[in-house]
Amino acid sequence: MPREITLSGSEISVLKTLGTSGMQVFGKMLFDKMADAEKSEFLLTLISLIDQGYVLSSKVNLRKVEDAELASFRVSPVYARDLRDAMNPSRKRNESRGRGRR
């Protein structure tokens, strides 16, 4: 049974930058990709996703941007499919239409 996940706009942008394939992304690369965002706001969003279990981190304590730049991150494989559906709600609607009676 799929989980109903609700994401904010900043959470969606972090997840899209991170990717939902499960590949590890180094923190420095992640922060470079999000150059237009405020680093402290980006860090708070990232910490929120880690606290919810959606993102896994190689470091336990992320208090400063410098700590996050030295860590690596990836989307949790447990939530990957549900997060993809939450980031693209139209995809979920199209799939539900195809499951009707024929």
C-alpha positions, 0 to 999 in steps of 0.5 A: 500500500503506497504511503501518502507523502506531502512535500513542500516546494523546497523539499521537492527541489532538494529531492530533484537535485539529489535524484531518486535513483539511490546514487550517493551525492557528495554534499559539496556537489549538492550545494554547488547544484543549488547555488541559487538557494540560500545555503542555510535554508537548503541545509534546514530542508535537507535536515528535515528530509533526513529527520523524516527518513527520506534522505540518508546521510553519511554523517549523523550531526549536520549543524553547519553547511561545512559539515554537510559539504563533507557528507554524502547523501542519497534518497532512502530506497524504502521511500524512493517510489513514494517520493517520486509519486509525491514529486509528480502528482500527475503521474500518480493520477495517470497510473490510477486511470490505467488500472480501471476495468476494461 
